[in-house]
Amino acid sequence: MTIPRFKPGVRLHRDRVRDRWVLLAPERVVGLDDIAYAILEKVDGSASLDEIATSLAAEYDADAGEIATDASVLLADLAARGYVAA
């Protein structure tokens, strides 16, 4: 079971100037689209990837398997870039 969490110093932040959600890290900012935000908003260090996918599937009336696949790709990319750990 994979439990994603933000690395130390990384957090979600609402950029009011740009009117969008971003991922803040020391000296780095990553703009998020609505899908990335929906996934990352569920990352709390205790919810597994499957639990996040199930929650989003219920919230958006979508297939949990597809969401899990998309979330896994996003989280793997962010992990490779040093923003999250599993």
For each residue, the residues with C-beta under 8 A, 3 or more apart:
1: 48 49 50
2: 48 49 72 75 86
3: 45 46 47 48 49 86
4: 43 45 49 52 75 79 84 85 86
5: 43 44 45 84 85 86
6: 10 11 43 45 83 84 85
7: 10 25 82 83 84 85
8:
9: 25 26
10: 6 7 23 24 25 83 84
11: 6 23 24
12: 21 22 23 24 32 37 40 41
13: 21 22 23 24
14: 20 21 22
15: 18 19 20 21 22 29 31
16: 19
17:
18: 15 22 31
19: 15 16
20: 14 15 31 32
21: 12 13 14 15 31 32 37
22: 12 13 14 15 18 29 30 31 32
23: 10 11 12 13 29 30 32 40 78 83
24: 10 11 12 13 28 29
25: 7 9 10 28 29 30 82 83
26: 9
27:
28: 24 25
29: 15 22 23 24 25
30: 22 23 25 78 81 83
31: 15 18 20 21 22
32: 12 20 21 22 23 36 37 40
33: 36 37
34: 37 38
35: 38 39 70 74
36: 32 33 39 40 74
37: 12 21 32 33 34 40 41
38: 34 35 41 42 56 59 60
39: 35 36 42 43 52 56 67 70 71 74 75
40: 12 23 32 36 37 43 74
41: 12 37 38
42: 38 39 47 52 55 56
43: 4 5 6 39 40 47 52 75 84
44: 5 47
45: 3 4 5 6
46: 3
47: 3 42 43 44 51 52 55
48: 1 2 3 51 52
49: 1 2 3 4 52 53 68 71 72 75 86
50: 1 53 54 64 68
51: 47 48 54 55
52: 4 39 42 43 47 48 49 55 56 67 71
53: 49 50 56 57 64 65 67 68 71
54: 50 51 57 58 64
55: 42 47 51 52 58 59
56: 38 39 42 52 53 59 60 62 64 67 71
57: 53 54 60 61 62 63 64 67
58: 54 55 61
59: 38 55 56
60: 38 56 57 67
61: 57 58
62: 56 57 66 67
63: 57 66 67
64: 50 53 54 56 57 67 68
65: 53 68 69
66: 62 63 69 70
67: 39 52 53 56 57 60 62 63 64 70 71
68: 49 50 53 64 65 71 72
69: 65 66 72 73
70: 35 39 66 67 73 74
71: 39 49 52 53 56 67 68 74 75
72: 2 49 68 69 75 76
73: 69 70 76 77
74: 35 36 39 40 70 71 77 78
75: 2 4 39 43 49 71 72 78 79 84 86
76: 72 73 79 80
77: 73 74 80 81
78: 23 30 74 75 81 83 84
79: 4 75 76 82 83 84 85 86
80: 76 77
81: 30 77 78
82: 7 25 79
83: 6 7 10 23 25 30 78 79
84: 4 5 6 7 10 43 75 78 79
85: 4 5 6 7 79
86: 2 3 4 5 49 75 79
